[in-house]
Amino acid sequence: MDRLNKKEYEKYAEKKIPKPTYFKNIFWAFVVGGLICTIGQLIRNWLFSRGLNEKQVAAGTSIMLVFIGSFLTGIGVYDKLGKVAGAGSAVPITGFANSIVSPAMEHKREGYVFGVAAKMFIIAGPVLVYGVGSSILVGIIYLLFGGGR
């Protein structure tokens, strides 16, 4: 087989690299993310109609969305949705539920302690650590520079 020089190889490689479908990805992320938010708003409106106050509605909406995300992950639907929607399914609170349930299910065969419990936060753990850490840092800065007066 003939050896390709660098330019020929670059041309060959460029032809083989799949072209990203940016507009398709953006469209489906927008549609699915918007659908998840719409479902959240419907839950919120329903809880308000039941006579709950703002804090109860916020907690109830979060709990229901986490349950829906966990349930759909458990039956294998959320991962299929994620392949189509990308960030549209990963960003909302349902994506957080998916990031906890997926590794737990994957490592279930290793047992409940060393499998489920140990691996449950393997994806969500760094997000939680840096999220909590940065919120503490922002809170301290806010307190020191005029917010707490």
QUIZICOR-V372677 format. One record per run of one state. SS is the DSSP state (h for helix, s for strand, l for the rest). FROM is the first residue (numbers start at 1). TO is the last residue. If there is no record, write none. Layout:
<<SS:FROM:TO> <SS:FROM:TO>>
//
This chain:
<<l:1:5> <h:6:16> <l:17:21> <h:22:49> <l:50:53> <h:54:74> <l:75:76> <h:77:85> <l:86:86> <h:87:90> <l:91:92> <h:93:106> <l:107:107> <h:108:110> <l:111:111> <h:112:119> <l:120:123> <h:124:147> <l:148:149>>
//
